[in-house]
């Protein structure tokens, strides 16, 4: 088997056009072409509409135009592309991360933790399973926004090397974004990347951008500003493996079992 110890990824931070999937696909098409030298392209949370609670009105089907567009872009440029959008699946609505492979396959992860303070839990159904994707020798776990606050769900079970978060993270909670992402990297001995939107959405919520990539020690490898930007970074699997061998804290991790349907008081 051919070993590919490096992975170059691109985080596409942009100002989402409110409730206009066609306009967002159009502006991302050129951005994707420009970043197609990277192996993995990551789009923000709800990149086709912005973070809206009008799920029934703006949901697409599992084989809708944005899903088809993702597949077309990934096969045309021979890259993997992921990001979340609102999906109606059997009458239930999900904040669903879609992962299109360069071979035209489509995988998904449904956001587990729904943002209660914004009533997301009243308009969407939660996911129940994590997704681990493979690119060459890399194992990658994609999660969505509010999942960042829950380290048990994000926990490395010796099953990933890169943890991804796609987000619509508001400026008002910027300190949590900048604190929790490197914490996830250190505790999981993993690379961590977070892609955020920029600009102001249709509800007047401002997002500061600040997409970022951390290494396994919580050190910043690349960071975006507040404006739309394509952020790239190249990660080394050999360096990660050497660090895990030298400092095998993961071997002392606590074992646990997750409930299928948590319902905290």
N, C-alpha and C positions, 0 to 999 in steps of 0.2 A: 504494500500500500504506500502511495506517495504521501510523504509528510509535508504539510504546509503550515509551518510554525508561525506565520504572520497573518494578521487579518487587518485590512484597511476598511474602515467604516466611515460613513458620512451621515451626519445629523442635519436634516433639512429644517431649520428653524425659519418659519415664515408667518406672515400676518394673514390669518384665515379670513376669507370672505364669508360673512355671516349668511348661513342658510343658502349657500349657492355652490353645490357640488361641482357643477360644470365649470364655473370660474376657478375653483380651487384645483381641479384636475388640469385645467389649461395652464395655470401659472406654475404648477409643479412639473409639468411635462418637460419644459426647458431646463428646469433645475435638475431633474433626474438625468437628462442627457449629459449635462455638464459634469455630473458627479459619477458617471458610469464607469470611470476608471477604478472606483471603489468596489469592493466585493459585496458589501451590505449597505443599504440605504434605509434610514430610519426616519419616519414621518411622525409628527405630533399626534396626540390624542384627538379624536374626532376631527381629523384633518379635512374632511369634506364639507363640514357644516359649522364648525365651531362647537363649543360645549353647550348644547341646548338641551332643555328638558322636554321639548316638544317631540318626544320620541315617535309617537304614532304618525305625526305629520311628516317627519323628515327621515324616517327609517327607509333603508333599501332592503331588498331581498338578498338572500345569500348568493344569488347569481346576477345581481343588479349591475348597473353601469360602472360603479366604482370598483367592484370586484373584478369585472372584466378588464377594466383599464389597468388595474394593478398587474394582472396576469400578462397583458400585452406589453406593458413597460418592462417587466422583469425578463420576459423571454426576448424582447427586442434588444435589450442592452446586456443580457446575460449576467444579471445581478439578482440578488435577493432583496426584496423591498417589504417593509412592514410598517404598520401604523393602524390606528383604530378608527372605526366609524360606527354609526348606529345601524344595527341590523335587526330586521324582523324575521325571526325564525320560528315558524309554527305559531304565530300570534303572540309570541313573547319578544320583548325588546332587550337587546344586549348592547353594551358598549364593547364591541368586539374588535380585538386586534387581529388583523388579517396578515398572514405572512405568505407572500408569493415567492416561490423559488424560481431560479433561472430556468428550470425545466418546465415551468407552467403549472406546478402543483400549488394548491392553496390550502394552508393550514390556519387554525385560529385558536385564540385564547380569549375567553370572556372575562372581563374585569371582575375580580372577586369582591373587592371592597368598594361599595357604592357610597358616594359622598353624602352622608346623612344630612349635614348642615346645609346642603343645597338641594335636598329632596331627591337626589338621584335614586335612592332606594325605593321611592314611590313610583318611579317611572321606568325602571329597568330591572331586569332579573340578574342575580349574581352568577358568576361562573363557579364551577366546582373543581376544576382540575388545572394544574399548571401545564404549560407547553415547554418542551425542550427541543430546540431545533439544532440541526447539525450542519455546519459548513466546513467541509474538509475535516480537519481534526478538532475543530472548535465546537464546544457545546454551549448553546446560548439559551438563556431564559428570559423571554420578554414579559413584562408586566405593565400595568397601566396606572399612572398618576397616584391616586390615593393609596394604592397598594404599597407605596413607598413607606407609609407610616406603620406598617405591620411586619416587623422583622421575622416573625415565625413563618409567615407565608413566603417571604423572600429568602428564607434560609437555604443555604447551599447544602444539599444532601449528597455531596460529592457527585453531583450530576450536571454542573455547569462551570464554565470558565469565564463567561461574560454575562452580566446581568443588565438588562435594558429596561428603562422606564420611558414610556411615551406619555406626554403630559400636556394639560392646559393649566399650568400652575400660576396662580395670581401673584402679583407683586406684593400684595398685603401679607402673604405668607412666605416671602422670599427667604427668610432666615431658616425656615424648616427645610426648604429645598437644598440650600447650601450646606446644611448640617447633616442631613440624613443620607444624602447620596454617598459622601465619603465614609460615613459610618457603615453603610451596607458593604462597601468595598473592603474595609478592614476586617469586619466580623466574618465575612464570607470568603476571605482570601481570594478575591475575584476582581477582575476588571468590572467597572460599572460605568454605564453611559446613560445620560438623561437628556432627552430632547423635549424642548418646550416650545410653545407658540410665542409669538411676539405681538405687540399691538393691543388694541382695545376691542372686545367682542360686542355683539349686539345688545348685551345686557349692561354695557358700560364697565365691564370688569377688565382691568388692565393686567397684562402679563409682561413680565420683565425679560423674557427670553432666557438668557443665561444657560443655554444648553452646554453640557460639560461632559468630559470624559476623565475618569480617575483610574489610576492603577490600583493594584492589590494592597498597597500601603496607604491609600487615600491621597496620593499625590496627584495634582492636576496635570493631565497630559495635554488638554486643549479646552478652551472655554470661549464661548461666544459672548457678544455684547447684547444689547437690547434690540437691535435692528435685525431684519431678516438676514440670514447668513447660512452658508453651508459650512459646517464644521467637520473637519476630517482628522482622523488619528489612525496610526498604525500600531497594533498591539502585538506583543511577542508571547507566544505560548511557551517557548523554551524558558524565558525568564520567569514566567508564572510557575511553571513546574519546578524549577530550581528553588524558588522561594518556598513553595509548599513542602518540598523535601527537606529544606534546611530548617524550616520553622513549622512543623506539622501540627499546629493547633487544632486543625479540623479533626484530628483523630480523637480529641477529648471532648467533642461536641456532645451535648445531651440528646438522648433519644426521646421522641415524642410521637403522639398520634393526633392527627387533626380530626375534628368533628366534620361530618359531611355537610351539615346545615347549622352552622353556628347561629345562635339567636341570643346575644347578650342582653341583659336587662338595661 
